[in-house]
Amino acid sequence: MICSFQELRHKEVINIKTGAKLGYIDDIEVNVETASVIALVVYGRPRLFGLLGRDDDIVIKCREIEVIGEDTILIKIEEPEKQTKRRWFSFENLYK
């Protein structure tokens, strides 16, 4: 099955171990030397309508994908690997 990135963006990601809906594919990581996809990325959910930033991104390695269906992508992972990103504001920095 050949699938474009635009088609992947409309598929919901579900963890079959926990049954949790993780969201939709927002980005992909590509190895430009071998021209292969390394991982799919689901952006973190916004906190307080995005005013307080977002949760950490979820990075899904290709080996963790079980099935890419017509509407969903089923993955099998214990705990999603979270990719930390720099936030413009953090309450933790106030007390240091």
Contacts in CASP RR format, 6 or more apart in sequence:
PFRMAT RR
TARGET T0000
AUTHOR 0000-0000-0000
METHOD contacts of the structure
MODEL  1
MICSFQELRHKEVINIKTGAKLGYIDDIEVNVETASVIALVVYGRPRLFG
LLGRDDDIVIKCREIEVIGEDTILIKIEEPEKQTKRRWFSFENLYK
1 68 0 8 1.000
3 68 0 8 1.000
5 28 0 8 1.000
8 25 0 8 1.000
8 28 0 8 1.000
8 40 0 8 1.000
8 68 0 8 1.000
8 73 0 8 1.000
9 24 0 8 1.000
9 25 0 8 1.000
9 26 0 8 1.000
10 24 0 8 1.000
11 24 0 8 1.000
11 25 0 8 1.000
11 68 0 8 1.000
11 69 0 8 1.000
11 71 0 8 1.000
11 72 0 8 1.000
11 73 0 8 1.000
12 21 0 8 1.000
12 23 0 8 1.000
12 24 0 8 1.000
12 71 0 8 1.000
12 72 0 8 1.000
12 73 0 8 1.000
13 21 0 8 1.000
13 22 0 8 1.000
13 23 0 8 1.000
13 24 0 8 1.000
13 25 0 8 1.000
13 40 0 8 1.000
13 42 0 8 1.000
13 58 0 8 1.000
13 60 0 8 1.000
13 72 0 8 1.000
13 73 0 8 1.000
13 75 0 8 1.000
14 20 0 8 1.000
14 21 0 8 1.000
14 22 0 8 1.000
14 72 0 8 1.000
14 73 0 8 1.000
14 74 0 8 1.000
14 75 0 8 1.000
15 22 0 8 1.000
15 75 0 8 1.000
15 76 0 8 1.000
15 77 0 8 1.000
15 80 0 8 1.000
16 66 0 8 1.000
16 74 0 8 1.000
16 75 0 8 1.000
16 76 0 8 1.000
17 76 0 8 1.000
17 77 0 8 1.000
17 78 0 8 1.000
22 42 0 8 1.000
22 58 0 8 1.000
22 75 0 8 1.000
22 80 0 8 1.000
23 42 0 8 1.000
24 42 0 8 1.000
25 40 0 8 1.000
25 41 0 8 1.000
25 42 0 8 1.000
25 73 0 8 1.000
26 41 0 8 1.000
26 42 0 8 1.000
26 43 0 8 1.000
27 40 0 8 1.000
27 41 0 8 1.000
27 43 0 8 1.000
28 37 0 8 1.000
28 39 0 8 1.000
28 40 0 8 1.000
28 41 0 8 1.000
29 37 0 8 1.000
29 38 0 8 1.000
29 39 0 8 1.000
29 40 0 8 1.000
29 41 0 8 1.000
29 59 0 8 1.000
30 36 0 8 1.000
30 37 0 8 1.000
30 38 0 8 1.000
31 37 0 8 1.000
31 38 0 8 1.000
37 62 0 8 1.000
38 61 0 8 1.000
38 62 0 8 1.000
39 59 0 8 1.000
39 60 0 8 1.000
39 61 0 8 1.000
39 62 0 8 1.000
40 59 0 8 1.000
40 60 0 8 1.000
40 62 0 8 1.000
40 65 0 8 1.000
40 73 0 8 1.000
41 57 0 8 1.000
41 58 0 8 1.000
41 59 0 8 1.000
41 60 0 8 1.000
41 83 0 8 1.000
42 57 0 8 1.000
42 58 0 8 1.000
42 60 0 8 1.000
43 54 0 8 1.000
43 57 0 8 1.000
44 54 0 8 1.000
44 55 0 8 1.000
44 56 0 8 1.000
44 57 0 8 1.000
44 58 0 8 1.000
45 54 0 8 1.000
45 55 0 8 1.000
46 53 0 8 1.000
46 54 0 8 1.000
47 53 0 8 1.000
47 54 0 8 1.000
47 55 0 8 1.000
52 89 0 8 1.000
53 87 0 8 1.000
53 88 0 8 1.000
53 89 0 8 1.000
54 85 0 8 1.000
55 82 0 8 1.000
56 82 0 8 1.000
56 83 0 8 1.000
56 84 0 8 1.000
56 85 0 8 1.000
57 82 0 8 1.000
57 83 0 8 1.000
57 85 0 8 1.000
58 80 0 8 1.000
58 81 0 8 1.000
58 82 0 8 1.000
58 83 0 8 1.000
59 80 0 8 1.000
59 81 0 8 1.000
59 82 0 8 1.000
59 83 0 8 1.000
60 75 0 8 1.000
60 77 0 8 1.000
60 80 0 8 1.000
60 81 0 8 1.000
61 81 0 8 1.000
64 75 0 8 1.000
64 76 0 8 1.000
64 77 0 8 1.000
65 73 0 8 1.000
65 74 0 8 1.000
65 75 0 8 1.000
66 74 0 8 1.000
66 75 0 8 1.000
66 76 0 8 1.000
67 73 0 8 1.000
67 74 0 8 1.000
68 74 0 8 1.000
END
